[in-house]
Amino acid sequence: MVVPTLATDVESAKEDFCSRYPDYQQTQQLDELRAKDYARLDQTHHIYLDYTGGGLYADSQVKAHTQLLLDNVFGNPHSTNPTSIVATHLIEHTRAFVLQYFNASPDDYIAIFTQNASGALKIVGESYPFNKDGHYLLTFDNHNSVNGIREFARAKGAAVTYTPTLPPDLRIDENTLNKNLDRADPNAHNLFAYPAQSNFSGVQHSLEWIEIAHAKGWDVLLDAAAFTPTNRLDLSLYHPDFVTLSFYKIFGYPTGLGCLIARKSALKKLHRPWFAGGTITVASVQGNKHYLHDGAEAFEDGTLNYLGIPAVEIGLKHIAAINVETIHTRVTCLADWLLKELVSLKHGNGNPVVKIYGPTTMQDRGGTITMNFFDPRGWFIDHRYIEAEANKANISLRTGCFCNPGDGELALGISAEELISCFIKRPDALTIDDFRRCVDAKSTGAVRVSVGLVSNFNDVYRFVEFAKTFVDKQV
Ligand SMILES: Cc1ncc(COP(=O)(O)O)c(C=O)c1O
């Protein structure tokens, strides 16, 4: 149980925090916004620390979207009837706004609406012209939806190579990456995929890799899903071929919409393995032929989420009005304080309470902090127990490996040999509990907290108070 703290404790801690982080004052507008537009958070006493899982929406976004739906009649787009034209116009307007938000020139880039980041990744994976001379290079640090592209690559005979990240900071092993980048066959198609920000460790991998990889003959897929909620991605400065993201991670509402922002030149390389309603100009049964649309439509299967898409523009305008740099500053201050507090937390015998997986300073990292808790003897405490205890304190955090097994295995010290032998023992199916027993004495998951758009000092303070309840605790 968390011992309730006196209000004065948090107030004096906040005073100290504000004097140590003067930049935080510049983000005060977010406190006003939270009180006005996210009041339900405090009314329901939630400590929300899962922004990397999903962003939170403002009341005003939902109201503006509802009003739009109430004031208009929208029909299925891409027809010439009046209700269809209104829907088509809003979709195209939103498409243009997405490019504008990311400073992507419409001469070079196209925005393709998808269901989520995974949907965008799948389009690239299934359509990329891998062949036996081609190569799919990726970092250990990747979401499973990026790892999954290896199945498309292998099915077409392409080589698949992983570049490790190095514990404890879990940054890319630069020497190995440079060597791997040298392995592109200039006559084949080569795809390099990495995340702008890790959803496991919070590490921000350098965007300079994009041009380095281009120069060595690679197309670059930048997974920006965990980066875009708290950082500016400026596509006039960086030119990845494919950028993938989910809108709910940036502004909470609506779910079910993501985007593939693709360079027109790279898009020409993709071959869709099928066609669907909406993706063709003409398809014939007896003529046994079809012509794909030009541009975005060729990749948007079936009827678009035409009622949801206008809410994307509302959401992006909401973030633009705040200014993503303000969010970035706040997240940096809060995460830095949190890291320092967690690192300094010790049991009576001097052993650490928490081990952080990833950098412990804010240099090139975001507000996603992953850790495990340890008892005074140095034994890890099961992350599922931590989650159950956090639930009692109304703290929303996340545990497991966050769909990022590569970084998880490296952080937790689980070797390739151990993993391969576990899979050999149970070739049919390995449940997560089999897996836990198989790598006995090692944790198979971790605890992740992440700050975002309307996080405040009270949120991180409450988490530190929660962490303190494990000091000198035998579990
Ligand atoms: C870095 C990263 N990439 C991809 C994804 C997949 O996003 P979605 O589940 O919205 O498709 C996530 C989700 O957490 C993520 O953090």
Ligand as a Chemical Component Dictionary entry (heavy atoms), coordinates in Angstrom:
data_LIG
# 
_chem_comp.id                   LIG 
_chem_comp.type                 NON-POLYMER 
_chem_comp.pdbx_formal_charge   0 
_chem_comp.three_letter_code    LIG 
# 
loop_
_chem_comp_atom.comp_id 
_chem_comp_atom.atom_id 
_chem_comp_atom.alt_atom_id 
_chem_comp_atom.type_symbol 
_chem_comp_atom.charge 
_chem_comp_atom.model_Cartn_x 
_chem_comp_atom.model_Cartn_y 
_chem_comp_atom.model_Cartn_z 
_chem_comp_atom.pdbx_ordinal 
LIG C1 C1 C 0 8.175  2.611  -31.603 1  
LIG C2 C2 C 0 6.831  2.000  -31.948 2  
LIG N1 N1 N 0 6.633  1.556  -33.176 3  
LIG C3 C3 C 0 5.468  1.012  -33.552 4  
LIG C4 C4 C 0 4.435  0.893  -32.663 5  
LIG C5 C5 C 0 3.148  0.269  -33.113 6  
LIG O1 O1 O 0 2.098  1.177  -32.986 7  
LIG P1 P1 P 0 0.610  0.693  -33.187 8  
LIG O2 O2 O 0 0.360  -0.351 -32.136 9  
LIG O3 O3 O 0 -0.198 1.928  -32.964 10 
LIG O4 O4 O 0 0.502  0.151  -34.536 11 
LIG C6 C6 C 0 4.599  1.331  -31.346 12 
LIG C7 C7 C 0 3.547  1.156  -30.343 13 
LIG O5 O5 O 0 3.743  1.238  -29.165 14 
LIG C8 C8 C 0 5.831  1.914  -30.985 15 
LIG O6 O6 O 0 6.054  2.374  -29.749 16 
# 
loop_
_chem_comp_bond.comp_id 
_chem_comp_bond.atom_id_1 
_chem_comp_bond.atom_id_2 
_chem_comp_bond.value_order 
_chem_comp_bond.pdbx_ordinal 
LIG C1 C2 SING 1  
LIG C2 N1 SING 2  
LIG C2 C8 DOUB 3  
LIG N1 C3 DOUB 4  
LIG C3 C4 SING 5  
LIG C4 C5 SING 6  
LIG C4 C6 DOUB 7  
LIG C5 O1 SING 8  
LIG O1 P1 SING 9  
LIG P1 O2 DOUB 10 
LIG P1 O3 SING 11 
LIG P1 O4 SING 12 
LIG C6 C7 SING 13 
LIG C6 C8 SING 14 
LIG C7 O5 DOUB 15 
LIG C8 O6 SING 16 
# 
